[in-house]
Amino acid sequence: MTLDVGGVARGLLTWDKQEHLVKLAILILAAVL
């Protein structure tokens, strides 16, 4: 799976804190898998 770093960075700025943590965890899992 390829990650759009710029898109992810912009997404992180707009996410609410709890949702940010959840999505970041999902992105990390997706990157590892």
N, CA and C of each residue as an Amber inpcrd file, in Angstrom:
protein
    99
   0.8500000  -1.1980000   0.0000000   0.0000000   0.0000000   0.0000000
   0.8800000   1.2400000   0.0000000   0.6000000   2.1620000  -0.8960000
   1.3760000   3.3930000  -0.9510000   0.6470000   4.4910000  -0.2000000
   1.4020000   5.3140000   0.4970000   0.8170000   6.4040000   1.2850000
   1.1590000   7.7410000   0.6450000   0.1440000   8.5950000   0.4780000
   0.3660000   9.9560000   0.0050000   0.7170000  10.7980000   1.2230000
   2.0070000  11.0280000   1.4330000   2.4570000  11.7140000   2.6440000
   1.8480000  13.1070000   2.7580000   1.8150000  13.8370000   1.6600000
   1.2250000  15.1740000   1.6830000  -0.2480000  15.1360000   2.0350000
  -0.9710000  14.1920000   1.4300000  -2.4030000  14.0490000   1.7180000
  -2.6400000  13.6520000   3.1620000  -1.8040000  12.7240000   3.6480000
  -1.9240000  12.2900000   5.0410000  -1.6520000  13.4620000   5.9790000
  -0.6050000  14.2380000   5.6950000  -0.2560000  15.3800000   6.5460000
  -1.4000000  16.3900000   6.6010000  -1.9970000  16.6890000   5.4290000
  -3.1260000  17.6280000   5.4020000  -4.3200000  17.0450000   6.1450000
  -4.5370000  15.7450000   5.9860000  -5.6320000  15.0820000   6.6770000
  -5.4610000  15.1620000   8.1900000  -4.2120000  14.9710000   8.6500000
  -3.9530000  15.0060000  10.0910000  -4.3210000  16.3610000  10.6740000
  -4.0810000  17.4210000   9.9010000  -4.3610000  18.7700000  10.3930000
  -5.8510000  19.0210000  10.5510000  -6.6660000  18.3100000   9.7770000
  -8.1060000  18.5860000   9.8050000  -8.8650000  17.6160000  10.6990000
  -8.1880000  16.5340000  11.1390000  -8.8790000  15.5420000  11.9590000
  -9.0340000  16.0010000  13.3960000 -10.1380000  15.6380000  13.9610000
 -10.3880000  15.7910000  15.3950000  -9.4410000  14.8440000  16.1480000
  -9.0950000  15.1930000  17.3920000  -8.0250000  14.4920000  18.1070000
  -8.2390000  12.9800000  18.2190000  -9.3880000  12.5440000  18.6870000
  -9.6120000  11.1130000  18.8590000  -9.6300000  10.4150000  17.4990000
 -10.2990000  11.0130000  16.5400000 -10.3530000  10.4220000  15.2020000
  -8.9490000  10.3660000  14.6000000  -8.1560000  11.3970000  14.8790000
  -6.7670000  11.4390000  14.4170000  -6.0040000  10.2220000  14.9220000
  -6.1570000   9.9090000  16.1830000  -5.4480000   8.7610000  16.7500000
  -5.9000000   7.4630000  16.1150000  -7.2060000   7.3260000  15.9210000
  -7.7520000   6.1090000  15.3100000  -7.2420000   5.9440000  13.8790000
  -7.3360000   7.0110000  13.0910000  -6.9230000   6.9260000  11.6930000
  -5.4200000   6.7390000  11.5760000  -4.6600000   7.3780000  12.4580000
  -3.2170000   7.2040000  12.4300000  -2.8540000   5.7560000  12.7090000
  -3.5360000   5.1540000  13.6800000  -3.3050000   3.7360000  13.9850000
  -3.6360000   2.8700000  12.7750000  -4.7440000   3.1710000  12.0920000
  -5.1350000   2.4170000  10.9000000  -4.0930000   2.5800000   9.7960000
  -3.5990000   3.8010000   9.6130000  -2.5870000   4.0420000   8.5890000
  -1.3070000   3.2700000   8.8950000  -0.9110000   3.2590000  10.1720000
   0.2900000   2.5250000  10.5680000   0.1040000   1.0300000  10.3020000
  -1.0440000   0.5020000  10.6910000  -1.3280000  -0.9140000  10.4460000
  -1.3300000  -1.2180000   8.9490000  -1.9360000  -0.3330000   8.1690000
  -1.9940000  -0.5290000   6.7210000  -0.5830000  -0.5010000   6.1170000
   0.2500000   0.3850000   6.6230000   1.6180000   0.4900000   6.1160000
   2.4310000  -0.7500000   6.4670000   2.2360000  -1.2610000   7.6730000
   2.9600000  -2.4570000   8.1110000   2.4920000  -3.6900000   7.3480000
   1.1740000  -3.7840000   7.1800000   0.6210000  -4.9150000   6.4410000
   0.7780000  -4.6640000   4.9450000
